[in-house]
Amino acid sequence: MLDRMLFRARILAAAALLGSLTACAPTLGPPPPGVSPAPSASAEFRAADFAWAQAPGRNTLAGRLAFKQGATPYSCVNASVILTPETPWSRRRMTVLYKSDTRSALPSDEVRARTSQAPPGDSGPYIKRTTCDAAGHFSFTGLPDGSWFVVTIAKPAAGGQGVSMAFMRRVTTRGGRVTNFDL
């Protein structure tokens, strides 16, 4: 009888432990409203994966370059800032070029040297462009909900010494809001 009670107690303890572990499993939840989940995890370029980013929206991304290397501030004045919609292809491309799919600041020559290793494809028709102003600020308006990669190149300010740097950051728009961020 005692053996049977111990057996039941062990079974119940194991079931409780299993139940508590599955309760802790992370869930990502649904995608933002109006955004379809990526059709596949393939790094193959598919124009259809970019379709969501062509829709009009009410979101704004407002960024600024706020980078120093030691005592040397960097500037992106009059430099192009590129906004690329996040897709499986663009996420893989950022990972190859910038060694991250979230945020990076690397010498631009290093990034360029990895271009041949990045997945091929032409995202040109789907990207948005703007320019850094004299204070290093830039913005993109009329964006739909979703995730994006912001990319720019900066040089040491006021003729300072140093190499040009390539900056990348993943940002998300949602709910018709202004999202402020620094590179």
Residue pairs with C-beta under 8 A, 6 or more apart in sequence:
31 37
32 145
32 146
32 172
32 174
33 145
33 174
34 52
34 55
34 57
34 144
34 145
35 52
35 144
35 145
35 146
36 52
38 49
38 87
38 88
39 46
39 48
39 49
39 88
40 88
41 88
42 88
42 89
43 88
43 89
43 92
43 93
43 119
44 88
44 89
44 119
44 121
45 89
45 119
45 120
45 121
45 122
45 123
46 87
46 89
47 125
47 126
49 87
49 88
49 89
50 85
50 87
50 123
50 125
50 126
52 85
52 144
52 146
53 85
53 126
53 143
53 144
53 146
53 148
54 126
55 144
56 142
56 144
57 142
57 143
57 144
57 145
57 173
57 176
58 142
58 176
59 141
59 142
59 143
59 144
59 145
59 173
59 174
59 175
59 176
59 177
59 178
59 179
60 139
60 140
60 141
60 142
60 143
60 173
60 177
60 178
60 179
61 83
61 139
61 140
61 143
61 148
61 150
61 171
61 173
61 178
61 179
61 181
62 137
62 138
62 139
62 178
62 179
62 180
62 181
63 81
63 137
63 138
63 139
63 150
63 169
63 171
63 180
63 181
63 182
63 183
64 135
64 136
64 137
64 138
64 182
64 183
65 74
65 75
65 76
65 132
65 136
65 152
65 154
65 167
65 182
65 183
66 136
66 182
66 183
67 73
67 74
67 105
67 154
67 165
67 167
67 183
68 74
69 156
69 162
69 165
72 156
72 157
72 160
72 161
72 162
73 156
73 157
73 160
74 154
74 155
74 156
74 157
74 162
74 165
75 132
75 136
75 154
75 155
75 156
75 157
75 158
76 132
76 136
76 138
76 152
76 153
76 154
76 167
76 183
77 132
77 133
77 134
77 136
78 131
78 132
79 131
79 132
79 152
79 153
79 154
80 129
80 130
80 131
80 152
80 153
81 129
81 130
81 131
81 132
81 138
81 150
81 151
81 152
82 127
82 128
82 129
82 150
82 151
82 152
83 127
83 128
83 129
83 130
83 140
83 143
83 148
83 149
83 150
84 90
84 123
84 126
84 127
84 148
84 149
84 151
85 123
85 126
85 127
85 146
85 147
85 148
86 146
86 147
86 148
86 149
86 170
89 119
89 121
89 123
90 123
90 149
91 101
92 101
92 118
92 119
93 118
93 119
93 121
94 100
94 101
94 104
94 149
94 168
94 170
95 101
96 114
96 117
96 118
96 119
97 111
97 114
97 115
97 118
97 166
97 168
98 104
98 106
98 111
98 166
98 168
99 106
100 168
101 170
102 169
102 170
103 168
103 169
103 170
104 166
104 167
104 168
104 169
105 165
105 166
105 167
105 183
106 165
106 166
107 163
107 164
107 165
107 166
108 153
108 163
108 164
108 165
108 166
109 163
109 164
110 166
111 166
112 166
128 140
128 143
130 138
130 139
130 140
131 138
132 138
132 152
138 152
143 173
144 173
145 173
145 174
145 175
146 172
146 173
147 170
147 171
147 172
147 173
148 170
148 171
148 172
148 173
149 168
149 169
149 170
149 171
150 167
150 168
150 169
150 170
150 171
150 181
150 183
151 166
151 167
151 168
152 166
152 167
152 183
153 164
153 165
153 166
153 167
154 164
154 165
154 167
154 183
155 162
155 164
155 165
156 162
167 183
169 181
169 183
171 179
171 181
172 179
173 179
